[in-house]
Amino acid sequence: PDIIPDGIDMIKLKQWQIALMIQAQIQAEQRQQSSNEN
């Protein structure tokens, strides 16, 4: 019951990678904004 098809696993993995990329991009933008204010 714990076995997950490879297709679903790959989709989850890609979604996770995309989420990390978006999060890193947002953090980078926030750093630029804070550095511009200073």
N, CA, C and O atoms as a Maestro MAE file, in Angstrom:
{
 s_m_m2io_version
 :::
 2.0.0
}

f_m_ct {
 s_m_title
 :::
 protein
 m_atom[152] {
  # First column is atom index #
  i_m_mmod_type
  r_m_x_coord
  r_m_y_coord
  r_m_z_coord
  i_m_residue_number
  s_m_chain_name
  s_m_pdb_residue_name
  s_m_pdb_atom_name
  i_m_atomic_number
  :::
  1 25 0.822 -1.217 0.000 1 A "PRO " " N  " 7
  2 3 0.000 0.000 0.000 1 A "PRO " " CA " 6
  3 2 0.859 1.272 0.000 1 A "PRO " " C  " 6
  4 15 0.388 2.341 -0.389 1 A "PRO " " O  " 8
  5 25 2.099 1.155 0.429 2 A "ASP " " N  " 7
  6 3 2.983 2.327 0.497 2 A "ASP " " CA " 6
  7 2 3.634 2.633 -0.849 2 A "ASP " " C  " 6
  8 15 4.287 3.664 -1.006 2 A "ASP " " O  " 8
  9 25 3.453 1.725 -1.833 3 A "ILE " " N  " 7
  10 3 4.118 1.913 -3.133 3 A "ILE " " CA " 6
  11 2 3.395 2.990 -3.945 3 A "ILE " " C  " 6
  12 15 2.174 2.950 -4.095 3 A "ILE " " O  " 8
  13 25 4.156 3.943 -4.462 4 A "ILE " " N  " 7
  14 3 3.583 5.012 -5.289 4 A "ILE " " CA " 6
  15 2 4.106 4.856 -6.720 4 A "ILE " " C  " 6
  16 15 5.306 4.656 -6.910 4 A "ILE " " O  " 8
  17 25 3.243 4.942 -7.719 5 A "PRO " " N  " 7
  18 3 3.696 4.859 -9.114 5 A "PRO " " CA " 6
  19 2 4.742 5.925 -9.418 5 A "PRO " " C  " 6
  20 15 4.688 7.026 -8.871 5 A "PRO " " O  " 8
  21 25 5.694 5.598 -10.293 6 A "ASP " " N  " 7
  22 3 6.785 6.521 -10.604 6 A "ASP " " CA " 6
  23 2 6.255 7.828 -11.169 6 A "ASP " " C  " 6
  24 15 6.803 8.894 -10.886 6 A "ASP " " O  " 8
  25 25 5.189 7.758 -11.967 7 A "GLY " " N  " 7
  26 3 4.642 8.967 -12.590 7 A "GLY " " CA " 6
  27 2 4.227 9.982 -11.542 7 A "GLY " " C  " 6
  28 15 4.574 11.159 -11.636 7 A "GLY " " O  " 8
  29 25 3.480 9.522 -10.538 8 A "ILE " " N  " 7
  30 3 3.007 10.432 -9.487 8 A "ILE " " CA " 6
  31 2 4.203 10.961 -8.692 8 A "ILE " " C  " 6
  32 15 4.235 12.131 -8.312 8 A "ILE " " O  " 8
  33 25 5.174 10.099 -8.447 9 A "ASP " " N  " 7
  34 3 6.344 10.501 -7.675 9 A "ASP " " CA " 6
  35 2 7.105 11.614 -8.394 9 A "ASP " " C  " 6
  36 15 7.530 12.587 -7.771 9 A "ASP " " O  " 8
  37 25 7.274 11.462 -9.709 10 A "MET " " N  " 7
  38 3 8.001 12.468 -10.481 10 A "MET " " CA " 6
  39 2 7.257 13.797 -10.470 10 A "MET " " C  " 6
  40 15 7.876 14.857 -10.366 10 A "MET " " O  " 8
  41 25 5.930 13.745 -10.578 11 A "ILE " " N  " 7
  42 3 5.140 14.983 -10.577 11 A "ILE " " CA " 6
  43 2 5.309 15.702 -9.242 11 A "ILE " " C  " 6
  44 15 5.498 16.918 -9.204 11 A "ILE " " O  " 8
  45 25 5.242 14.945 -8.147 12 A "LYS " " N  " 7
  46 3 5.408 15.558 -6.825 12 A "LYS " " CA " 6
  47 2 6.808 16.153 -6.697 12 A "LYS " " C  " 6
  48 15 6.987 17.232 -6.133 12 A "LYS " " O  " 8
  49 25 7.801 15.429 -7.230 13 A "LEU " " N  " 7
  50 3 9.183 15.898 -7.138 13 A "LEU " " CA " 6
  51 2 9.349 17.206 -7.904 13 A "LEU " " C  " 6
  52 15 9.998 18.132 -7.417 13 A "LEU " " O  " 8
  53 25 8.765 17.287 -9.103 14 A "LYS " " N  " 7
  54 3 8.880 18.512 -9.904 14 A "LYS " " CA " 6
  55 2 8.152 19.658 -9.213 14 A "LYS " " C  " 6
  56 15 8.654 20.782 -9.184 14 A "LYS " " O  " 8
  57 25 6.971 19.385 -8.655 15 A "GLN " " N  " 7
  58 3 6.227 20.441 -7.958 15 A "GLN " " CA " 6
  59 2 7.046 20.962 -6.780 15 A "GLN " " C  " 6
  60 15 7.061 22.163 -6.508 15 A "GLN " " O  " 8
  61 25 7.732 20.044 -6.079 16 A "TRP " " N  " 7
  62 3 8.552 20.429 -4.930 16 A "TRP " " CA " 6
  63 2 9.711 21.313 -5.380 16 A "TRP " " C  " 6
  64 15 10.021 22.317 -4.739 16 A "TRP " " O  " 8
  65 25 10.355 20.928 -6.501 17 A "GLN " " N  " 7
  66 3 11.479 21.713 -7.015 17 A "GLN " " CA " 6
  67 2 11.014 23.101 -7.443 17 A "GLN " " C  " 6
  68 15 11.689 24.095 -7.177 17 A "GLN " " O  " 8
  69 25 9.848 23.168 -8.112 18 A "ILE " " N  " 7
  70 3 9.310 24.460 -8.557 18 A "ILE " " CA " 6
  71 2 9.004 25.333 -7.343 18 A "ILE " " C  " 6
  72 15 9.287 26.531 -7.350 18 A "ILE " " O  " 8
  73 25 8.427 24.731 -6.302 19 A "ALA " " N  " 7
  74 3 8.083 25.490 -5.094 19 A "ALA " " CA " 6
  75 2 9.351 26.063 -4.458 19 A "ALA " " C  " 6
  76 15 9.354 27.204 -3.995 19 A "ALA " " O  " 8
  77 25 10.421 25.277 -4.437 20 A "LEU " " N  " 7
  78 3 11.674 25.759 -3.854 20 A "LEU " " CA " 6
  79 2 12.237 26.914 -4.675 20 A "LEU " " C  " 6
  80 15 12.729 27.894 -4.116 20 A "LEU " " O  " 8
  81 25 12.165 26.798 -6.017 21 A "MET " " N  " 7
  82 3 12.675 27.854 -6.890 21 A "MET " " CA " 6
  83 2 11.904 29.148 -6.673 21 A "MET " " C  " 6
  84 15 12.496 30.223 -6.580 21 A "MET " " O  " 8
  85 25 10.570 29.041 -6.591 22 A "ILE " " N  " 7
  86 3 9.735 30.231 -6.395 22 A "ILE " " CA " 6
  87 2 10.054 30.866 -5.042 22 A "ILE " " C  " 6
  88 15 10.163 32.087 -4.930 22 A "ILE " " O  " 8
  89 25 10.201 30.027 -4.019 23 A "GLN " " N  " 7
  90 3 10.483 30.548 -2.679 23 A "GLN " " CA " 6
  91 2 11.830 31.277 -2.663 23 A "GLN " " C  " 6
  92 15 11.954 32.346 -2.065 23 A "GLN " " O  " 8
  93 25 12.831 30.697 -3.320 24 A "ALA " " N  " 7
  94 3 14.154 31.322 -3.364 24 A "ALA " " CA " 6
  95 2 14.098 32.639 -4.121 24 A "ALA " " C  " 6
  96 15 14.760 33.607 -3.746 24 A "ALA " " O  " 8
  97 25 13.296 32.674 -5.200 25 A "GLN " " N  " 7
  98 3 13.171 33.896 -5.995 25 A "GLN " " CA " 6
  99 2 12.519 35.003 -5.175 25 A "GLN " " C  " 6
  100 15 12.948 36.156 -5.227 25 A "GLN " " O  " 8
  101 25 11.482 34.651 -4.419 26 A "ILE " " N  " 7
  102 3 10.790 35.643 -3.583 26 A "ILE " " CA " 6
  103 2 11.751 36.185 -2.523 26 A "ILE " " C  " 6
  104 15 11.783 37.389 -2.268 26 A "ILE " " O  " 8
  105 25 12.526 35.304 -1.912 27 A "GLN " " N  " 7
  106 3 13.468 35.746 -0.882 27 A "GLN " " CA " 6
  107 2 14.512 36.676 -1.482 27 A "GLN " " C  " 6
  108 15 14.903 37.657 -0.850 27 A "GLN " " O  " 8
  109 25 14.967 36.378 -2.696 28 A "ALA " " N  " 7
  110 3 15.966 37.217 -3.363 28 A "ALA " " CA " 6
  111 2 15.380 38.595 -3.642 28 A "ALA " " C  " 6
  112 15 16.053 39.609 -3.454 28 A "ALA " " O  " 8
  113 25 14.121 38.633 -4.092 29 A "GLU " " N  " 7
  114 3 13.484 39.919 -4.376 29 A "GLU " " CA " 6
  115 2 13.328 40.728 -3.090 29 A "GLU " " C  " 6
  116 15 13.529 41.942 -3.091 29 A "GLU " " O  " 8
  117 25 12.970 40.059 -1.995 30 A "GLN " " N  " 7
  118 3 12.801 40.762 -0.723 30 A "GLN " " CA " 6
  119 2 14.141 41.330 -0.258 30 A "GLN " " C  " 6
  120 15 14.192 42.428 0.298 30 A "GLN " " O  " 8
  121 25 15.229 40.584 -0.484 31 A "ARG " " N  " 7
  122 3 16.550 41.076 -0.088 31 A "ARG " " CA " 6
  123 2 16.903 42.318 -0.902 31 A "ARG " " C  " 6
  124 15 17.445 43.282 -0.362 31 A "ARG " " O  " 8
  125 25 16.599 42.296 -2.198 32 A "GLN " " N  " 7
  126 3 16.911 43.450 -3.048 32 A "GLN " " CA " 6
  127 2 16.124 44.668 -2.582 32 A "GLN " " C  " 6
  128 15 16.671 45.770 -2.517 32 A "GLN " " O  " 8
  129 25 14.845 44.483 -2.255 33 A "GLN " " N  " 7
  130 3 14.014 45.601 -1.814 33 A "GLN " " CA " 6
  131 2 14.564 46.176 -0.511 33 A "GLN " " C  " 6
  132 15 14.647 47.395 -0.362 33 A "GLN " " O  " 8
  133 25 14.935 45.324 0.420 34 A "SER " " N  " 7
  134 3 15.423 45.802 1.718 34 A "SER " " CA " 6
  135 2 16.767 46.515 1.542 34 A "SER " " C  " 6
  136 15 17.028 47.509 2.220 34 A "SER " " O  " 8
  137 25 17.613 46.022 0.648 35 A "SER " " N  " 7
  138 3 18.918 46.654 0.434 35 A "SER " " CA " 6
  139 2 18.745 47.989 -0.282 35 A "SER " " C  " 6
  140 15 19.525 48.915 -0.058 35 A "SER " " O  " 8
  141 25 17.737 48.098 -1.137 36 A "ASN " " N  " 7
  142 3 17.484 49.361 -1.839 36 A "ASN " " CA " 6
  143 2 16.990 50.425 -0.860 36 A "ASN " " C  " 6
  144 15 17.331 51.600 -0.998 36 A "ASN " " O  " 8
  145 25 16.195 50.023 0.121 37 A "GLU " " N  " 7
  146 3 15.681 50.975 1.110 37 A "GLU " " CA " 6
  147 2 16.829 51.511 1.960 37 A "GLU " " C  " 6
  148 15 16.847 52.689 2.314 37 A "GLU " " O  " 8
  149 25 17.775 50.655 2.282 38 A "ASN " " N  " 7
  150 3 18.905 51.086 3.090 38 A "ASN " " CA " 6
  151 2 19.895 51.838 2.200 38 A "ASN " " C  " 6
  152 15 20.932 52.295 2.679 38 A "ASN " " O  " 8
  :::
 }
 m_bond[151] {
  # First column is bond index #
  i_m_from
  i_m_to
  i_m_order
  :::
  1 1 2 1
  2 2 3 1
  3 3 4 2
  4 3 5 1
  5 5 6 1
  6 6 7 1
  7 7 8 2
  8 7 9 1
  9 9 10 1
  10 10 11 1
  11 11 12 2
  12 11 13 1
  13 13 14 1
  14 14 15 1
  15 15 16 2
  16 15 17 1
  17 17 18 1
  18 18 19 1
  19 19 20 2
  20 19 21 1
  21 21 22 1
  22 22 23 1
  23 23 24 2
  24 23 25 1
  25 25 26 1
  26 26 27 1
  27 27 28 2
  28 27 29 1
  29 29 30 1
  30 30 31 1
  31 31 32 2
  32 31 33 1
  33 33 34 1
  34 34 35 1
  35 35 36 2
  36 35 37 1
  37 37 38 1
  38 38 39 1
  39 39 40 2
  40 39 41 1
  41 41 42 1
  42 42 43 1
  43 43 44 2
  44 43 45 1
  45 45 46 1
  46 46 47 1
  47 47 48 2
  48 47 49 1
  49 49 50 1
  50 50 51 1
  51 51 52 2
  52 51 53 1
  53 53 54 1
  54 54 55 1
  55 55 56 2
  56 55 57 1
  57 57 58 1
  58 58 59 1
  59 59 60 2
  60 59 61 1
  61 61 62 1
  62 62 63 1
  63 63 64 2
  64 63 65 1
  65 65 66 1
  66 66 67 1
  67 67 68 2
  68 67 69 1
  69 69 70 1
  70 70 71 1
  71 71 72 2
  72 71 73 1
  73 73 74 1
  74 74 75 1
  75 75 76 2
  76 75 77 1
  77 77 78 1
  78 78 79 1
  79 79 80 2
  80 79 81 1
  81 81 82 1
  82 82 83 1
  83 83 84 2
  84 83 85 1
  85 85 86 1
  86 86 87 1
  87 87 88 2
  88 87 89 1
  89 89 90 1
  90 90 91 1
  91 91 92 2
  92 91 93 1
  93 93 94 1
  94 94 95 1
  95 95 96 2
  96 95 97 1
  97 97 98 1
  98 98 99 1
  99 99 100 2
  100 99 101 1
  101 101 102 1
  102 102 103 1
  103 103 104 2
  104 103 105 1
  105 105 106 1
  106 106 107 1
  107 107 108 2
  108 107 109 1
  109 109 110 1
  110 110 111 1
  111 111 112 2
  112 111 113 1
  113 113 114 1
  114 114 115 1
  115 115 116 2
  116 115 117 1
  117 117 118 1
  118 118 119 1
  119 119 120 2
  120 119 121 1
  121 121 122 1
  122 122 123 1
  123 123 124 2
  124 123 125 1
  125 125 126 1
  126 126 127 1
  127 127 128 2
  128 127 129 1
  129 129 130 1
  130 130 131 1
  131 131 132 2
  132 131 133 1
  133 133 134 1
  134 134 135 1
  135 135 136 2
  136 135 137 1
  137 137 138 1
  138 138 139 1
  139 139 140 2
  140 139 141 1
  141 141 142 1
  142 142 143 1
  143 143 144 2
  144 143 145 1
  145 145 146 1
  146 146 147 1
  147 147 148 2
  148 147 149 1
  149 149 150 1
  150 150 151 1
  151 151 152 2
  :::
 }
}
